[in-house]
């Protein structure tokens, strides 16, 4: 791939990176004020910036070998560059920049490649001196970029995970208050992530539709967010599919809180992950036949405690909690019967 100097004929002023994330529990709850348990993954997006002395940003995506150019503070026409444009505009870029992007976070796999890119751009602006912000504020600006420049009404989980999580612990995040704690993985377990090979894009999926449905459910129930409902019985009377969508959010929040109870071991945590997948498949209707197949194969393996889809769904990746030291062996055995499009992502 071409480096910054190869395409812009200068050295970058700053370089910054940010990781993707995988979510173990708490899916599709962050835009209803819920609780989530993601962790960062080793793969990262890396952004190099250099001032170019013009009123135009010039972006080169090395992995795609694609260019985009657009005025300072404006949006880009190229879809890949809109994440960059939003972060630059809302991050207060003070003049035209040359932007070089590389990333090994799989695109379209539900591992937050977009959030990693947004946070990396904002971290680079912070290093450049154009942005004064702590990690939490960077996440909030990145979320705005996705809302206003990309058109995806995402919750805050992805950007917060990319900005504040690490690869060694789980990030317990209250997405209403943004209070957070780092929690250990269950003893004797490690995380395995497999890409189903079925690509998906949030903007082209039913993501915004699902968000509108749960917002309508909350309105009909007379609460600000479904976070405020703790009993499934309170959902009685909602029409279908609002009932099913709301039931997923309420039960998913309960699963996250159950995973935090004292004495929860890897087996219990895995059982909660299995229940989460069933809820995402049946009540939230965001799974895919290939995701379901990969999850079934993982759940049937004796070294797997639990497995579920991760991310928005409609394709992408699955996450499993497996016996420590067994992830690579499990991946090889499960993928051998799945098909050539599947691949191991983490570890």
N, C-alpha and C positions, 0 to 999 in steps of 0.2 A: 504494500500500500504506500501511496505517496505521503511523505511527511509534510509538516507545516512549511518548512523551508523550500520544499520542492514545488509547492503550488503558489506560495505567496512571496518567495524570494526574499525573505527576512526571517529572523528568529522570532518566536513568540515572546510576548511580554510576560505572560503567566500561563500556567497549566494547572488544571484541577480535575479531580475525578469524583464520582459518586457511584455507589453500588446499586444493583437491582435488589429485589427482595422476594421472598417467598412467604406466604401466609399460612400458618398451621391451623389456626382457628379464627373465626370471626369474619366470615366472608359476606359481602354485601350488607354490612351493618354500619359502615363508617359514615355513610350519608344519612343515617338515622340516629346519630349520636351514640353508637354502640361501642362495644369493647372488641379489641382485635389483638392477635398474638403473632405478628410477623417476626422475621429475622432477616438480616442482610445476607446476600449471597456473595461469593467471591468475585463474580463477574462485575465489571464496572464500565461506565461510560466516561470517556476522557475528552476534555475540551481544552484546546489551546487558543488563546486570544492574542491579537496584536493590533494596536491602533493603526489605521490606514490613512488618517488625515482627510477623509471625505465625509459626506453626509449619507453614506451607504454602508450597510453591512454586507459582507461577502462570506458565504458559508460553503465549506467543502466537507461533504460526508465521505470520508476515505473508504469506509466499508462498502458504500454504494457506488463510489466514483461518480457522485452527483454534485452539481453546483446549484446555488440559489443566491440571488442578490435582491435587496429590497431597501427602501429608505429607512433611516433611523426612526424608531418608534412606530413603524408600520408593520403590518403582517406580511408574511411571505405567501406566494402563490403555491409553491411546492409543499405538499403535505408534510414531508419529513422536516422541513425547515420551520414549520409553524411553532413547534415546541421551542426552538431556539429563539425565534422572533419574539414570542411572548415573554420568555425569560429575560431577554435583552431589554425589551421595552419596559416591563414592569420592574426590572432590576435597576433601571436608571442609567443605562449605558450613555455616556456623555458625548459620544461621537462615533463615527464609523469604525467598525471593527472587522478584521479578518478572523474568521472562526473556523477552526479545524476540528472535526469530530471523528472519534473512533469509539467503538463499543464492542465488547464481547458479551453483553447481555442479550440473550436471544430475543429477537423481535417477534411480536405476535404470539408469545408463549405464556402471557399472563404473569411475567416476572418483572414488570415495571420498568421496561426499557425506556419508556417515555419519562417517567419520574426521575430516573437516573440521569437522563440527559438534561432535564430542566434544572435539577439540583446542581449538576456539574457546571452548567453555564453560570448559575448564580454564585457558586463558590468561586469561579474564576473572576467574576465581576467584583466579588469581595476582595480577592487578592489584588485586583487591579486598582482598587480604591474607589470605584464608582458606587459600590453598595456597602452600606453600614448595616449589618444585620447579624443576629445570632442564628443558630441552626433552626430553631423553631420558626422564626420569621421567614427564613429561606424556604421552609416547607410551605408556609402559607402563600408566599409569592408564587411558588411553583404551581400550587393548586390553582391560583387565579389565572396563571398562564394557560393551563389546560382548559379552564372554563371559557376564557375570553378569546383565546387565539386558536384553539383546536376545536372547541365546541363539545367537549366531553364533560358532563357535569359530575366529575369524580368526587369521591370523598377525600379525606385528608390522609388516609392510611399510607398510601404508596409514597407520597412525598415525605411524610414524617419518617417512615422506615428508611428511605434512602438518605435522609439527612441526619438521623440520630441513632439508628440501630447499628449493631455490629454482627459479625458472623458467628459469635461464640455463645450468644444468649438470645432469649426471646424478649421482644419488646412488648410489654403489656401497655397498651395505649387506650385511654379513655378519650374517644374522639370528640366528645362534647367539651370537656374541660382542657384537653391536651395534657392532663396529668399522665405521667408514665413511670414505669419501673422496668428494670432489667431483671428477668427471671431466668433461672437455669433450665436447660432441657431436662426432661425426666432422666433420672439416673439409668445408665446402661443403654442409652439410645442415641441414635444419630439421625440426621435428616437426609433423605434421598429425594431428588427431584428428577422426574423424567418428562421430556417433551413428547407429547403425543404425535407431533408432526402435523397436526391439524391447525393451520394458522387462523388467527382471528384478530379483528381490529375493534377496539371499543366503539369508535364512532360509527362503524358499519354494523354493529351488533344490536342487540336489544337492551344494551346497558341503560341508555337514557329512558327507554320505555319502562324498565323495571323501576328506575328511580321515581318516575312520575306515578307509577302504581302505588308504591309504598307511601309516597307523600299524600296521595289521595286517601289511602287507608287511614293515615294519621289524622287527616282533616275530618273524615267521617267519624272517627273515634273521639274527636275533640281534644287531642293531645298535640303538643308541639312536634314530637317525634315518637316513633315506635319504641325507642329506648324507655319511654315512660310507661310502657305496658309490660308487666312481668308475668301475667297469667294468660295462658292461651284461651281460657274461657271468656276473657274480655273481648275476644275477637268475634264472638257469635253475632251473627246478623250482617257481617260484611258480605258483599256479593263476591262471587267467584269472577276473576282470579285474585281479587284483592285479599280475600281470606287466606289463600295459600301463600301469597307473597308476604303478608304480614306475619303469618305463622312461622315462616322461615326466620324472619328477623328476630322475633321474640324467642324462639327456641335456640337460635344461634347465639344470642347474647347469654342465654342460660348455660349453653355449653362452654363458652369461654370462662364464665365465672366458676362453673363446676371444675374445670381443669386447674383452677388456682387453689382449690381447697387443699387443706393439709392432708398429706398421705396419698395424694394421687400419684400413681406410678405410671410407667410407660404403657402397661396394658390398658389401664383405665383411660389414659390420654388417647390411645389409639382407638378405643371404642367410641370416644367422643368425635374423633375425626371421621370414623365410618358413618356415624349418625349425621354428621355435617354434610357428607357427600350425598347421602340419601335425601336430605332436605333440599339441597341445592338442585338435585336432579328432579325431584317430584314436586316440591312446593314452589321453588323459585324458577324451575324450568330453564336453567342456564347450562346444563350439561350437553354432551354430545355422545353419540354411540361409541366413538373411538375412545373418548375419555372414560366412559363407563367400563369398556372392556379392559383398559389399562388398570383402572382402579380395582376391578374384580380380580385380575391376575395378581396384583400386589396383595390384596387382602387375603388371597388364598395361600400366600407363601408363608411357611412356618416362622420365618425370621422377621416378619412384618407385624407390627403392633396395630397399625391402622393406616388408611390412605384416603385421599380425597382430591377432587379438583382444587386448583388454587388460582386466584385471580378472578377475572370477571366471568370466565367460562366460555361457552360457545366454541371450544377448541382450546389450544394452549397446553399448559403443563399440569401435572399431578404431583402431589407431595406425599411422601410416606414417612412414617416414623418406624425405624428398623433397629434391630439389635446392633449395638455398637460394634464396629469393625466388619459388618456384613453388607454394607450398602453396595459396594461394587459387585459383589457376588450376586446379590439379589437383583441388581439391575441387569446383569448379563443373563440370568435365568429367565426373568420376566420378559425382557425384550426379545429373547430368542424365539419366543412363540408369538410375538406381537406383530412384527412386520418391520421392513427396513426403514420406514419413516420415523420410528421411535428412536430416541437417543437419551443418554444420561447427561444431565446438566450439572447436578450437585450430588455428591462431592466430585 
